[in-house]
Amino acid sequence: MNSSSNRSMLYGVVGGYLIYLAYELGKNMVDNVPTTMPRWLNILAVVAFAGIGVVLLVSAWKIWKKSREDKDENPVDLDAQEDGAKNEESGSEK
């Protein structure tokens, strides 16, 4: 895995978690679950978590898409690399 894949995965997980938190906060607010947080702050938190979560998910998708395009443009032939490494090893032993 390269750094783009790792970053894309991290953004996706964090974005999904923030959307989950927004959903849970919103659900608790609709169900009138008692809380010490003022209602306006709860609404602000739901909007902020959902917004940031969506931005992170979209960013993750764009990074993943770009890394896939780069991989398609520059395919790596693993068999050729392994054969080259074996040839180098056998050449140095002789």
DSSP file (Angstrom, degrees, kcal/mol; ACC not computed):
  #  RESIDUE AA STRUCTURE BP1 BP2  ACC     N-H-->O    O-->H-N    N-H-->O    O-->H-N    TCO  KAPPA ALPHA  PHI   PSI    X-CA   Y-CA   Z-CA
    1    1 A M              0   0    0      0, 0.0     2,-0.2     0, 0.0     0, 0.0   0.000 360.0 360.0 360.0 141.9    0.0    0.0    0.0
    2    2 A N     >  -     0   0    0      1,-0.1     4,-2.1    65,-0.0     5,-0.2  -0.479 360.0 -97.3-100.4 177.4    1.2    3.5   -0.7
    3    3 A S  H  > S+     0   0    0      1,-0.2     4,-2.7     2,-0.2     5,-0.2   0.826 121.5  57.3 -66.7 -30.8    0.7    6.6    1.3
    4    4 A S  H  > S+     0   0    0      2,-0.2     4,-2.6     1,-0.2    -1,-0.2   0.910 107.9  47.3 -65.0 -40.8   -2.2    7.7   -0.9
    5    5 A S  H  > S+     0   0    0      2,-0.2     4,-2.4     1,-0.2    -2,-0.2   0.914 113.3  48.2 -65.7 -41.7   -4.1    4.5   -0.1
    6    6 A N  H  X S+     0   0    0     -4,-2.1     4,-2.5     2,-0.2    -2,-0.2   0.926 113.5  46.7 -64.0 -44.3   -3.3    4.9    3.6
    7    7 A R  H  X S+     0   0    0     -4,-2.7     4,-2.8     2,-0.2     5,-0.2   0.912 112.2  50.8 -64.7 -42.1   -4.5    8.5    3.6
    8    8 A S  H  X S+     0   0    0     -4,-2.6     4,-2.2     1,-0.2    -1,-0.2   0.914 111.8  47.6 -61.3 -43.0   -7.6    7.6    1.6
    9    9 A M  H  X S+     0   0    0     -4,-2.4     4,-2.4     2,-0.2    -2,-0.2   0.914 112.7  48.7 -64.9 -42.9   -8.5    4.8    4.1
   10   10 A L  H  X S+     0   0    0     -4,-2.5     4,-2.7     1,-0.2     5,-0.3   0.936 111.8  48.5 -63.6 -46.8   -7.9    7.0    7.1
   11   11 A Y  H  X S+     0   0    0     -4,-2.8     4,-2.8     1,-0.2     5,-0.2   0.903 112.0  50.8 -59.6 -41.1  -10.0    9.9    5.7
   12   12 A G  H  X S+     0   0    0     -4,-2.2     4,-2.4    -5,-0.2    -1,-0.2   0.917 112.3  44.9 -64.2 -43.9  -12.8    7.4    4.9
   13   13 A V  H  X S+     0   0    0     -4,-2.4     4,-2.2     2,-0.2    -2,-0.2   0.936 116.8  44.6 -66.6 -46.4  -12.8    5.9    8.4
   14   14 A V  H  X S+     0   0    0     -4,-2.7     4,-2.4     2,-0.2    -2,-0.2   0.914 114.0  50.4 -65.5 -42.2  -12.7    9.2   10.2
   15   15 A G  H  X S+     0   0    0     -4,-2.8     4,-2.0    -5,-0.3    -1,-0.2   0.917 111.4  48.2 -61.6 -43.6  -15.3   10.7    7.9
   16   16 A G  H  X S+     0   0    0     -4,-2.4     4,-2.1    -5,-0.2    -1,-0.2   0.890 111.1  50.8 -63.2 -39.2  -17.6    7.8    8.4
   17   17 A Y  H  X S+     0   0    0     -4,-2.2     4,-2.6     2,-0.2    -2,-0.2   0.900 108.9  50.9 -66.4 -40.1  -17.1    8.0   12.2
   18   18 A L  H  X S+     0   0    0     -4,-2.4     4,-2.3     2,-0.2    -1,-0.2   0.885 110.2  49.5 -65.6 -37.0  -17.9   11.7   12.2
   19   19 A I  H  X S+     0   0    0     -4,-2.0     4,-2.4     2,-0.2    -1,-0.2   0.895 110.0  51.8 -67.3 -38.3  -21.1   11.1   10.3
   20   20 A Y  H  X S+     0   0    0     -4,-2.1     4,-2.6     2,-0.2    -2,-0.2   0.925 109.8  49.0 -61.5 -44.4  -22.0    8.3   12.7
   21   21 A L  H  X S+     0   0    0     -4,-2.6     4,-2.7     1,-0.2     5,-0.2   0.913 110.5  50.7 -61.9 -41.9  -21.5   10.8   15.6
   22   22 A A  H  X S+     0   0    0     -4,-2.3     4,-2.6     1,-0.2    -1,-0.2   0.912 110.7  49.7 -61.2 -42.2  -23.6   13.4   13.9
   23   23 A Y  H  X S+     0   0    0     -4,-2.4     4,-2.9     2,-0.2    -2,-0.2   0.934 111.9  47.3 -61.8 -46.9  -26.4   10.8   13.4
   24   24 A E  H  X S+     0   0    0     -4,-2.6     4,-2.4     2,-0.2    -2,-0.2   0.915 113.6  47.4 -63.3 -43.5  -26.3    9.7   17.1
   25   25 A L  H  X S+     0   0    0     -4,-2.7     4,-2.0     2,-0.2    -1,-0.2   0.923 114.7  46.9 -63.2 -43.1  -26.3   13.3   18.4
   26   26 A G  H  X S+     0   0    0     -4,-2.6     4,-2.5    -5,-0.2    -2,-0.2   0.899 111.3  50.9 -65.2 -40.8  -29.2   14.2   16.0
   27   27 A K  H  X S+     0   0    0     -4,-2.9     4,-2.4     1,-0.2    -1,-0.2   0.913 111.0  48.5 -63.0 -42.8  -31.1   11.0   17.0
   28   28 A N  H  <>S+     0   0    0     -4,-2.4     5,-2.5     1,-0.2     4,-0.2   0.863 111.3  50.9 -65.2 -35.3  -30.7   11.8   20.7
   29   29 A M  H ><5S+     0   0    0     -4,-2.0     3,-0.9     3,-0.2    -2,-0.2   0.914 112.0  45.9 -68.6 -42.2  -31.8   15.4   20.1
   30   30 A V  H 3<5S+     0   0    0     -4,-2.5    -2,-0.2     1,-0.2    -1,-0.2   0.877 112.2  51.1 -67.4 -37.4  -35.0   14.3   18.2
   31   31 A D  T 3<5S-     0   0    0     -4,-2.4    -1,-0.2    -5,-0.2    -2,-0.2   0.453 111.0-124.3 -79.4   0.9  -35.8   11.7   20.9
   32   32 A N  T < 5 +     0   0    0     -3,-0.9    -3,-0.2    -4,-0.2    -2,-0.1   0.873  41.1 179.3  56.7  42.5  -35.4   14.4   23.6
   33   33 A V      < -     0   0    0     -5,-2.5    -1,-0.2    -6,-0.1     2,-0.0  -0.598  36.8-106.0 -70.6 129.8  -32.8   12.5   25.5
   34   34 A P        +     0   0    0      0, 0.0     2,-0.3     0, 0.0    -1,-0.1  -0.339  52.2 164.7 -62.2 135.9  -31.8   14.6   28.5
   35   35 A T        -     0   0    0      2,-0.1     4,-0.1     1,-0.0     0, 0.0  -0.971  46.4-131.7-147.4 158.9  -28.4   16.1   28.1
   36   36 A T  S    S+     0   0    0     -2,-0.3    -1,-0.0     2,-0.1     0, 0.0   0.540  81.0  99.4 -88.5  -7.6  -26.3   18.9   29.7
   37   37 A M  S    S-     0   0    0      1,-0.1    -2,-0.1     2,-0.0     5,-0.1  -0.632  82.8-113.0 -81.4 132.6  -25.5   20.4   26.3
   38   38 A P     >  -     0   0    0      0, 0.0     4,-2.0     0, 0.0     3,-0.3  -0.309  25.5-118.3 -60.7 150.1  -27.5   23.4   25.2
   39   39 A R  H  > S+     0   0    0      1,-0.2     4,-2.4     2,-0.2     5,-0.2   0.877 112.8  53.6 -60.2 -40.6  -29.8   22.6   22.2
   40   40 A W  H  > S+     0   0    0      1,-0.2     4,-2.2     2,-0.2    -1,-0.2   0.867 109.4  48.8 -64.4 -35.2  -28.1   25.2   20.0
   41   41 A L  H  > S+     0   0    0     -3,-0.3     4,-2.4     2,-0.2    -1,-0.2   0.855 109.1  53.1 -72.1 -34.4  -24.7   23.6   20.7
   42   42 A N  H  X S+     0   0    0     -4,-2.0     4,-2.4     2,-0.2    -2,-0.2   0.924 110.3  47.2 -64.0 -45.1  -26.1   20.2   19.9
   43   43 A I  H  X S+     0   0    0     -4,-2.4     4,-2.4     1,-0.2    -2,-0.2   0.918 112.2  50.4 -62.3 -43.3  -27.4   21.4   16.5
   44   44 A L  H  X S+     0   0    0     -4,-2.2     4,-2.6     1,-0.2    -2,-0.2   0.897 110.5  49.6 -61.7 -41.3  -24.1   23.1   15.8
   45   45 A A  H  X S+     0   0    0     -4,-2.4     4,-2.9     2,-0.2     5,-0.3   0.904 110.2  50.4 -65.6 -41.9  -22.2   19.9   16.7
   46   46 A V  H  X S+     0   0    0     -4,-2.4     4,-2.4     2,-0.2     5,-0.2   0.941 114.1  44.4 -61.2 -47.2  -24.5   17.8   14.4
   47   47 A V  H  X S+     0   0    0     -4,-2.4     4,-2.6     2,-0.2     5,-0.2   0.920 116.0  46.8 -64.7 -43.8  -24.0   20.2   11.5
   48   48 A A  H  X S+     0   0    0     -4,-2.6     4,-2.8    -5,-0.2     5,-0.3   0.943 114.7  45.5 -65.4 -48.2  -20.2   20.4   12.0
   49   49 A F  H  X S+     0   0    0     -4,-2.9     4,-2.3     1,-0.2    -2,-0.2   0.921 116.2  46.0 -62.1 -44.1  -19.7   16.7   12.4
   50   50 A A  H  X S+     0   0    0     -4,-2.4     4,-2.4    -5,-0.3    -1,-0.2   0.925 114.7  47.6 -65.6 -43.7  -21.8   15.9    9.4
   51   51 A G  H  X S+     0   0    0     -4,-2.6     4,-2.3    -5,-0.2    -2,-0.2   0.937 115.0  43.6 -63.2 -48.0  -20.2   18.6    7.3
   52   52 A I  H  X S+     0   0    0     -4,-2.8     4,-2.5     1,-0.2    -1,-0.2   0.889 113.1  53.7 -65.7 -38.7  -16.6   17.6    8.1
   53   53 A G  H  X S+     0   0    0     -4,-2.3     4,-2.3    -5,-0.3    -2,-0.2   0.912 109.5  47.0 -61.9 -43.4  -17.5   13.9    7.7
   54   54 A V  H  X S+     0   0    0     -4,-2.4     4,-2.6     2,-0.2     5,-0.2   0.920 111.6  51.2 -64.9 -43.7  -18.9   14.5    4.2
   55   55 A V  H  X S+     0   0    0     -4,-2.3     4,-2.4     1,-0.2    -2,-0.2   0.915 111.5  48.0 -60.1 -42.7  -15.8   16.6    3.2
   56   56 A L  H  X S+     0   0    0     -4,-2.5     4,-2.6     2,-0.2    -1,-0.2   0.898 111.6  49.4 -65.9 -40.4  -13.5   13.8    4.5
   57   57 A L  H  X S+     0   0    0     -4,-2.3     4,-2.2     2,-0.2    -2,-0.2   0.912 112.4  47.4 -65.7 -41.2  -15.4   11.1    2.6
   58   58 A V  H  X S+     0   0    0     -4,-2.6     4,-2.4     2,-0.2    -2,-0.2   0.913 113.1  49.2 -65.1 -41.8  -15.4   13.1   -0.6
   59   59 A S  H  X S+     0   0    0     -4,-2.4     4,-2.7    -5,-0.2     5,-0.2   0.912 110.0  51.4 -62.5 -42.2  -11.7   13.7   -0.2
   60   60 A A  H  X S+     0   0    0     -4,-2.6     4,-2.5     1,-0.2    -2,-0.2   0.913 110.4  48.8 -61.0 -42.8  -11.1   10.1    0.5
   61   61 A W  H  X S+     0   0    0     -4,-2.2     4,-2.7     2,-0.2    -1,-0.2   0.912 112.3  48.0 -64.3 -43.0  -12.9    9.1   -2.7
   62   62 A K  H  X S+     0   0    0     -4,-2.4     4,-2.5     2,-0.2    -2,-0.2   0.909 113.2  47.5 -65.3 -42.0  -11.0   11.7   -4.8
   63   63 A I  H  X S+     0   0    0     -4,-2.7     4,-2.5     2,-0.2    -2,-0.2   0.923 114.0  47.6 -64.6 -43.8   -7.6   10.5   -3.4
   64   64 A W  H  X S+     0   0    0     -4,-2.5     4,-2.2    -5,-0.2    -2,-0.2   0.918 112.4  49.2 -62.6 -44.1   -8.5    6.9   -4.0
   65   65 A K  H  X S+     0   0    0     -4,-2.7     4,-2.1     1,-0.2    -2,-0.2   0.916 112.2  48.0 -62.3 -43.9   -9.7    7.6   -7.5
   66   66 A K  H  X S+     0   0    0     -4,-2.5     4,-2.5     1,-0.2    -1,-0.2   0.895 110.8  50.6 -65.1 -40.3   -6.6    9.6   -8.3
   67   67 A S  H  X S+     0   0    0     -4,-2.5     4,-2.1     1,-0.2    -1,-0.2   0.873 109.9  50.7 -66.8 -35.2   -4.3    6.8   -6.9
   68   68 A R  H  X S+     0   0    0     -4,-2.2     4,-2.2     2,-0.2    -1,-0.2   0.898 110.6  49.0 -66.6 -40.3   -6.2    4.2   -9.0
   69   69 A E  H  X S+     0   0    0     -4,-2.1     4,-2.0     2,-0.2    -2,-0.2   0.911 111.6  49.0 -65.0 -41.8   -5.7    6.4  -12.1
   70   70 A D  H  X S+     0   0    0     -4,-2.5     4,-1.9     1,-0.2    -2,-0.2   0.890 110.8  50.7 -63.4 -38.9   -2.0    6.7  -11.4
   71   71 A K  H  < S+     0   0    0     -4,-2.1    -1,-0.2     1,-0.2    -2,-0.2   0.886 109.8  50.0 -66.7 -38.3   -1.7    3.0  -10.9
   72   72 A D  H  < S+     0   0    0     -4,-2.2    -1,-0.2     1,-0.2    -2,-0.2   0.850 112.0  48.0 -68.1 -34.2   -3.5    2.3  -14.2
   73   73 A E  H  < S+     0   0    0     -4,-2.0    -2,-0.2     1,-0.3    -1,-0.2   0.824 122.8  33.1 -74.3 -31.8   -1.1    4.7  -16.0
   74   74 A N  S  < S-     0   0    0     -4,-1.9    -1,-0.3    -5,-0.2    -2,-0.1  -0.600  81.5-174.6-124.4  68.8    2.0    3.2  -14.4
   75   75 A P        -     0   0    0      0, 0.0     2,-0.5     0, 0.0    -3,-0.1  -0.353  17.0-138.7 -67.1 146.7    1.3   -0.5  -14.0
   76   76 A V        -     0   0    0     -5,-0.1     2,-1.1    -2,-0.0     3,-0.1  -0.920   2.7-145.8-108.3 125.9    4.0   -2.5  -12.1
   77   77 A D     >  -     0   0    0     -2,-0.5     4,-1.8     1,-0.2     5,-0.1  -0.776  16.3-176.0 -92.2  97.9    4.9   -5.9  -13.4
   78   78 A L  H  > S+     0   0    0     -2,-1.1     4,-2.5     1,-0.2     5,-0.2   0.851  80.1  56.5 -65.6 -35.2    5.6   -7.8  -10.2
   79   79 A D  H  > S+     0   0    0      1,-0.2     4,-2.4     2,-0.2    -1,-0.2   0.915 107.5  48.6 -63.3 -41.5    6.7  -10.9  -12.1
   80   80 A A  H  > S+     0   0    0      1,-0.2     4,-2.3     2,-0.2    -1,-0.2   0.885 111.2  50.4 -65.4 -38.1    9.3   -9.0  -14.1
   81   81 A Q  H  X S+     0   0    0     -4,-1.8     4,-2.2     2,-0.2    -2,-0.2   0.912 111.1  48.1 -66.3 -41.5   10.6   -7.4  -10.9
   82   82 A E  H  X S+     0   0    0     -4,-2.5     4,-2.4     2,-0.2    -2,-0.2   0.907 112.1  49.4 -65.3 -41.4   10.9  -10.8   -9.1
   83   83 A D  H  X S+     0   0    0     -4,-2.4     4,-2.4     1,-0.2    -1,-0.2   0.902 111.3  49.9 -63.8 -40.5   12.7  -12.3  -12.2
   84   84 A G  H  X S+     0   0    0     -4,-2.3     4,-2.1     1,-0.2    -2,-0.2   0.893 110.8  49.0 -64.5 -39.8   15.1   -9.4  -12.2
   85   85 A A  H  X S+     0   0    0     -4,-2.2     4,-2.2     2,-0.2    -2,-0.2   0.894 111.4  49.5 -67.4 -39.5   15.8   -9.7   -8.5
   86   86 A K  H  X S+     0   0    0     -4,-2.4     4,-2.6     2,-0.2     5,-0.2   0.908 110.8  50.1 -65.3 -40.9   16.4  -13.5   -8.9
   87   87 A N  H  X S+     0   0    0     -4,-2.4     4,-2.0     1,-0.2    -2,-0.2   0.894 110.7  49.5 -64.8 -39.0   18.8  -12.8  -11.8
   88   88 A E  H  X S+     0   0    0     -4,-2.1     4,-1.8     2,-0.2    -1,-0.2   0.904 112.2  48.4 -65.7 -41.1   20.7  -10.3   -9.8
   89   89 A E  H  X S+     0   0    0     -4,-2.2     4,-1.3     1,-0.2    -2,-0.2   0.921 113.3  45.9 -65.2 -45.1   21.0  -12.7   -6.9
   90   90 A S  H  X S+     0   0    0     -4,-2.6     4,-0.9     1,-0.2    -1,-0.2   0.834 112.0  52.7 -70.2 -30.6   22.2  -15.5   -9.0
   91   91 A G  H  < S+     0   0    0     -4,-2.0    -1,-0.2    -5,-0.2    -2,-0.2   0.848 108.7  49.0 -71.6 -34.1   24.7  -13.3  -10.8
   92   92 A S  H  < S+     0   0    0     -4,-1.8    -1,-0.2     1,-0.2    -2,-0.2   0.749 106.6  56.8 -78.0 -23.1   26.2  -12.0   -7.6
   93   93 A E  H  <        0   0    0     -4,-1.3    -1,-0.2     1,-0.2    -2,-0.2   0.769 360.0 360.0 -78.9 -25.0   26.7  -15.5   -6.2
   94   94 A K     <        0   0    0     -4,-0.9    -1,-0.2    -3,-0.1    -2,-0.1   0.485 360.0 360.0 -75.2 360.0   28.7  -16.8   -9.1
